[in-house]
């Protein structure tokens, strides 16, 4: 069963992709790039990352309109060693920059067994798992992380927002089973989830955000802009966010820490976002078919674990695969509040609204 907010009629995936591509085109993005962005944004919606797909379209269009994102970037690649590369995104849409970064990582892994590609002058790219999964198409293991586009979390014991929700995603290919795909923010929930709750006027769960002055829990979504988003697992999540920020940001010459630009509060400023993609060829360790068969064996064994009462055993990627199949077949159930936003955007851009696609 799809877990999105339900509406009376689901919207076909093709219609959502068409809206995204048309909006990008009206914002000055070339047709091929617009189609690529639409493909990657739609993938986020299909796999269940509902706060990272079409939900973000009005914000992306605004940044393109203001000139803080370059609609026609000249993305350049510098191979710094056989297995490392640095990509300059020329302030383009993050989806294009990170997709190119993944391509380079895969190319290097084909040559050397492993490829680590970092990028700078990128932008918000949506769901982390989308990019970790790109090496799966080449039968490779993928890993992705990023400096988030705004600081919402404190250091362990801190009361200032100095860390982003810097995510980690890892994808491991399987044979007959669905791939294992872990996609997590280092915060207790993603900030996109907070924004989605604010849009729908839904209370936040206790334990997600706190008042930086009193430490009291914040559940009113409309007070979230002044609140601190808590790291997952306390100091462990804060530590991971810091380390991923260094690897995705500082290492690549992108912004991190106090230097970060809040793309929510400052839509007219360039963010110089940093990300990295690592691709690893498992056939350099053992025959690929044998590795995939072993992954399958472990998946089946783990899934057969005795569950807690009232629970079912869940492996990373299980819900992703089920959602994707359901939403491709039955369409996306977008929140009514989001559909209103998208209709307004379509009217402003003089493109067909979702209901007419």
Secondary structure, DSSP 4 states (H G I P E B T S, - for coil): ---SPP-SS-B-HHHHHHHHHHHHHHTT--HHHHHHHHHHHHHHHHHT-TTSSGGGHHHHHHHHHHTSSBTT---EEEEEETTEEEEE-TTB-HHHHHHHHHHHHHHHHHHHSEEEEEEEEE-----HHHHHTGGGGGT-EEEEEE--SS--BPPTT--S--B----EEEEE--SSSPPEEEEE-SBSS-HHHHHHHHHHT-PPPTTSEEETTT--EE--GGGGGGEEEPBTTTHHHHHHHHHHHHHHTGGGT---GGG---TTT-TTS---EEEEEEEE-GGGTS-HHHHHHHHHHHHHHHHTSPPPTT-----TTHHHHHHHHHHHHH-B---HHHHHHHHHHHHHHT---GGG-
